[in-house]
Amino acid sequence: MYNGFAIVAGLVIFFAMLTAPFALGTMTKQYKEPELKLPKNEKECIESTEFMRTEHMQLLNEWRDWALRDGKRTYINHKGKEFTISLQNTCMKCHASKADFCDKCHNDAGVSPYCWDCHVQPEGLK
Amino acid sequence: MKNSRRTFIKLAGIAAAGLAVAPKKALASEGHAPVKPNSTAIHAEHWAMVIDTTKLHTAEAIDKLAGVCHHIHNVPHIEGKQEVKWLWHDTYAHTFPEQENPHLAEEVHERVFPLLCNHCENPPCVRVCPTKATFQRPDGIVAMDYHRCIGCRYCMAGCPYGSRSFNWGEPRLGLDLEKLNPEFPTRMRGVVEKCNFCVERLAVGKEPACVEASEGAMHFGDLKDPDSEVRKVLREKFTIRRKPSAGTEPSVYYII
């Protein structure tokens, strides 16, 4: 093989760089979900925690259309309990802190939903 | 069993038939959306408003109602051409340009008139909106879905009454953030906004805020119900609507 040393060395460096993120990742800390501040008085959300964790964006989209476009402002959850459809007046009355509840995960996941361009957060606006 | 072309095609046919049926079954099991209207909501076939301008015709009185409306809906206060307004007042000539005559009773001519979105039966703004952000509800209210508004302002061009305002800048800069109504959202920059006939109040069984604050100078009710308050007033008093030639059939009537 011509230039064997250079080729092998190059390949070694190439694979080292390719796998570096994985190697560094296993050496450093494990990813931890951010700890959310849950409401003090309420134990149960409108749906199960798993559902809310994965589906709250779809649910909010549906809520938006139901309330605004269909004029249906009462939501009946899987257990038959009724809730008023409102981000500001239902969700954020329990989760009284946007910074502690919404932002922690959203910052962690690198998403910035534009809900708060219009909706008023429970802390009020500065 | 030996795999022949014939058996493969048979199996493929069965699989295709199964695929055609399965999604429908999956959909059918989900059922209807788990929502319903609020139990306290008030309903009508077609909401309408009658404004008694013999009782309500001063700028101060109308501005007071506008203040109530603008406060509960977090409407920003901006001076000049970029103003945002849901409820405002104007002169006779501007309110009823087609119904003016040179010998009109002076008293009527000098009044100022409360103006708001007319919630037309045939709303041009809905027709021209390319995203369906402006839409007409089954109860006649012309509503806005600010989530969908792309700020093209076709609705402003379409509205013959100038009932819509565009948020040229950040609307929150025009609000007193200490006195915000935390129950109602604000708007963002680049959307059109307008009076919503207080749909959020109707949903909890309350009349529109201006009607409530008007001390009897405004009437609100179902236009399609012959026994409703608005129909009673319309039967007894002479009323006119704005710009009849535009053919939009406003749901806001003025007692002169």
Interface residues (C-beta under 8 A of the other chain):
Chain A: E62 R64 W66 L68 R69 D70 G71 K72 R73 T74 Y75 I76 N77 H78 T84 I85 Q88 N89 Y114 D117 C118 H119 V120 P122 G124 L125 K126
Chain B: A33 P34 V35 K36 P37 N38 S39 A41 N74 F135 R137 P138 D139 A143 D145 Y146 H147 R172 L177 L180 P182 E183 F184 P185 T186 R187 M188 V199 A203
